């Protein structure tokens, strides 16, 4: 197994590879995925030194946890296994949310069964349920720790005020939100709070949903799930593409790929940050891990930050329905 940089999340002893694997795309979200190939990718990632694997009961509505669980057979002790609960199916509309204590317990039991494990390393509330006090939800999550079914607790897309209330109820190891050079404002506000509280920060979609990889050059290349996202729609595409082009130019100067540059920039924001880019392909995974070898000076980091300032991207980061469920 390769040795790559690891970072602490929170103060409770949790450590993960600085770059992990977000597993959502292994369940057909960004194009059809093959289960056998996905399981092989996870095992290859472990061989490369990745220890942080992020799933959810919402990814394929249970499918993803099954794939991850099968891939980890015989390798469970080599990884930090992460999953989430709280989103519910709502055919034809935005996902629902459920943060009721009885649901927390039932969702965890179901995830353990699908994953084929006895304990989940990090269990997140995937989306905050505004109809349930966060103290009630987190209190139920803490009971899972006491039962030995969960090791650490996390929140996803919670606002700073919610994070503070949750942390006053039970130890929160990490908070996960979308964070990339293209999606910064809410993330950096959240980061200020997690740092005050000694909570680790997990950045999902750190490549701007593919916008920052250099792979999407023309509007005609936008397809699938991305087509529903405002930043990829025609009214905003040219402007956001111009921002990505600035990243590509700096990457060319540095002799690395755009993906590697933006991942290196993200990790340079502080030692409490880790990234979980998603991919279905081994060469892309290897490329992402190559970001750990990219050295950026403080001047480089400042220049990259200035190329895509906070708030410079056009369009919201989710469609209207999805925006109601984030930063809650």
N, C-alpha and C positions, 0 to 999 in steps of 0.2 A: 504494500500500500504506500502511495506517495505521502509525503508530509507537506501539508500546506498550512498557511496561517490560520490560527484559531483565535476567536475573541470571546470574551465573557459577555453574557447577557444577564444583566442584573447583578446582584451581590450574593446570590445563594449558591454559587458554585456551578451554574450552567455555562458550558462552553460549547461553541459550534464552529465549524469551518466558516471563515469570513465570507466565502461565497458558497451558498447552498444550492439546492434545486427546488424551485417551485413546481409542483407536480400537476397543476391544473390542466396544462395543455396535453397531458397524457390521457385525458378523457374527452377528446374531440372538440374542445372549445375553439381552437384555432386551426381546425382541419382534422380530418380523420386520423385516428391513432390506432396502432396495432398493439394489442396487449402484450404479446410476446416480446415485441421490440421495446416496449416501454419497460418491461421487467428487466430486460438486458441492459437498457440504458441506466437504470437505477443501480444495478450491480457494477456496471462499468464506472459509474460515478464514485461508488464506494472505493473501487480500486484506485481511483485517481486521488483519493483523500477527502472526498466530500463526506461530511458527517451530518449535514442538516437537510432534512427532507420534509417538505411542507405540503400537507394534504388538507382536505376538508370533506365533511359529509355532503356538502353541496356540489362538489365537483363530480358531475355525472350522477348525482344523487345516490352515492354509495359506491359507484363503480370504481372511482379513484382509490378509495381506501382498500378495495379488494386487490387492485393491481399492486399497490405499494406493499400490502401485507404479503402477497405471494413473492414479490421480489426480495423481501427481507428475510425469508425463511433461511435459518442458519447464519444470518448476518445481523441479527437484532442487536447484539451487544456492541456493534461498531457504529451505530448511528444514534442521532437525536431525532426521534419520531414525533412529528407535529401534526395535529389535526385540529379541526374547528367545528363548532356547532352554532346554531342560532338562525340560519336562513331556512326558510320553508318554501315548498313549491307553491306557486300561484300561477297556474297555466294561463297564458295570455296576458299576463301583467308582470310588474316587478315582483321579485321574490318577497315573501313575507318574512317576519321575524318572530322569534319566540324565545324569550329569556326567562320564562317561569321556572322556578326551582324544580318542579317535578319533571319538566321537559329536559332540563340540564342533566339530570340523573339518567333518564331514559336514552337521551342522545349519546351520552358517554358509553353506556352499556352496548348500544348498537354499534358504535364505532369500534370498540374493543373487539367485538365479535367479527366484524368485517376485516379488521386488520389482523386478526388472529394472534393478538398479544394480550398480556395480562396488565400492562401499564402503558400509558401514553406519557411521553416525556414532557411535552408542552401542549396544553389544551387551551385553545382560544375561544372567546366569544367572537364569532365571525362578524356579526353586526349587532350593535346595541339595540335593544328593544326599548323604545321610549315609554312604553306602557307599563314597564316593570322597573321598580327602583333598582339601580345598578347594585346597591348593597344586597338586595335579595338574590340577584343572579350570581354575583361573586361569592356570596355566602354559600350558595349551593355548590359552586365550583370548588370552594375550599373544602367542603365535605368530601369531595372526590379525592382530594389530596389525603385527607385523614383516613379514607378507606383504602389507600394504597393503589388507587386506580389511575392517578395522575401525579406527576412529579412537580411540575411548575405550571403557573397560570399566566395567560396572556389575554390581551384585548386587541381587536382589530377595528380600525376606523373609529376609534373613540375620541371624543373631543378632550381638550385639556381638563375641563371641569369634571367630566366623567372619569377620567383617569385618576384625578385626585381623590374623588369619592371612592373609587374602587380600591385604590392603594391604602386608603384608611380602613378598609374592611378586611383585606387579606393581602399577603405579599404578591405583588405582580412582578414577574420576572422580565416581561418584554411586552412591547406594543408594536403592532404591525400596521403600517399604512403605506399607501402608494407614495413612492419617493424616487424621483429621478431628476435630472437636470431640467427636464421639460415640465415636471409636476412638483413644484417646490413649496408653494405658499403655506398650505395647511400642514404639510410635512414638517417644515422648519418651525412652525409655531408649536406643533406637537413635540418636536425634539427638545425645545427649550424646557418643556414641562417634564419630560422623561428624565432629562439630565438632573433637574432639581431633585427628583425623587429616587435617583439611582436605579432607573429602569432601563433595560436594554432596548435597542431600536432595530426592528427588522424591516427592511425596505423591499416591498414587492413591486413588480413591474418596473425594475430599475432601468430598463432599456426603453422606457416610454412606449410600451406595448409594441415595440419593433420600430418605432419612428426613429430612434437614435442608433439603429444598427447599420444604417446605410442601405438596407435591403429594399426600402420603399422610396423609390425615386419619383414615381408618377402617380397621379390620382387613380389611374386605371388599375394599379396594383393593390388598391385597398379592397379587401374582400372579407367575407365571413363576419365574425363578431366585431372586428374593427369598424366596419361600415356603419354600425349604429352609434359609434362614439363621435361626439361633436368635433373633436380635434382632427379627425380623419375625414370629415365631410367637406364637400367641395368649397363651401364658403370660407373654410379655415385652412384648407390643405396647403395652399401655396405659401401662406405666411409661416405656418409651422414647418414646412419643408425648408424654407430659407433659414430657419434656426438650426435645423439638423445639418444643413450644409456647412454652417460655421463650425460645428463639431467635427465634421468630416475633414475639413481643412486643417484643423489643429491636430487631429489624429494622424494625418498624413505627415505632418511635420515631425511628430513624435515617433513615427515609425511603428504605429500600432493600429489596430482596427478601431472604428468608432465605438463599438461595444466595449472594448477594453479601456478606452479613454474614459467613457462615462462611468464605468464601474470603478475604475481607479479614482476618479473624482469623488464619487459617492463615498468610498471607503476612507478617503482623505478628509472627510468632514468630521471624523472623530472615531476613536477606538471603540466606542459603544455602538457602532453601526455595523450591521451585516446585511448582505444582499441575497435575495433568492430569485435570480432570473430563471425563467422557465424555458424549456426547449424539449423537443422530441428527438433531437439529433446529437450524436456523439461529437462530431466536429464542432458544432456550435458550443457544446458544453466545454470542450477543450479550449476553444477560443475565449470563452468567458473566464475560465480559470487562469488563462494567460494574463488577465488584468492584474493578478497579484504580483506580476513581475514588472509592471509598468511603474516607473518612478516619476512622480510629479513633484516639482519644487513648489514652495508656497506661491511663487509668481505664476507658475503654470495653473495652479488651482484657482487663483484669483482671475486669471485671464479666461479660463473656461467658464467660471461663474458669471463673468461680465458678458460673455458671448450670448448667454441665454439667461437674462436676469429673471428673478422671481416675477411672475405675473405677465411675462412677455408672450406666452403661448395664447393662441386664439381658441376660444371654445372651452366649455366645461369638461372635466375629465371623465364624467359619466353622462349618459342620457338623463333627462329630467327625473325619471323615476328612480334611477340609481343614486342620484345626488341627494335624495331625501334620506338615504340610509347611511351616508358617510359623514364623518366628523360630527357624530351625535353625542 
